[in-house]
């Protein structure tokens, strides 16, 4: 019986060392391809997540600015002496844009007016904040507002690349149109100089805001 069973394996050959090495190499190539594909998919997911997070944050900041700026109150007649907008792009202490509102709709009484200030501190130019302060008829312009930490609202933190709030003027000099253009450019990590669209994507959003309470007599 043993002899018969043993005869079944006579003439059979196993894998040679060369064949085993070739098979191992091919298997390694396949595994490397699978690993590389998995890494690529993971990077794409990370990039999509970063882009989505950045877009949501910029959109939220823009919506906040739109809501405040659309309430800008003033008169094209008195804009030169009693402005509704003020800005200081050089600083210090802050690079800021500000607009005035009349929360109680008292056109002839400016004592209840507010300056709404969007600013980027010179000390941390990658951040964007909002604050407000009371309007002072004796000193109409904010004159470089100092918003303390308890009064400031962070809109973007370590994301800001550039921003503009631009009142649009009509053809007549000094006459403000009923529109303000806003633009924000941000990066996922603004402190990182890299512009790699995968690791550090950027995002730009622009819009035009109508001034609903702005006119020759304070209203449309």
Secondary structure as UniProt FT lines:
FT   HELIX           2..7
FT   TURN            8..11
FT   HELIX           17..69
FT   TURN            70..71
FT   STRAND          73..75
FT   TURN            79..81
FT   STRAND          85..88
FT   STRAND          94..101
FT   TURN            103..104
FT   TURN            107..108
FT   TURN            111..112
FT   STRAND          114..121
FT   HELIX           122..124
FT   TURN            125..126
FT   STRAND          128..134
FT   HELIX           137..139
FT   TURN            149..151
FT   STRAND          153..156
FT   STRAND          160..169
FT   TURN            173..174
FT   STRAND          176..187
FT   TURN            188..191
FT   TURN            197..199
FT   STRAND          202..210
FT   STRAND          213..215
FT   TURN            216..217
//
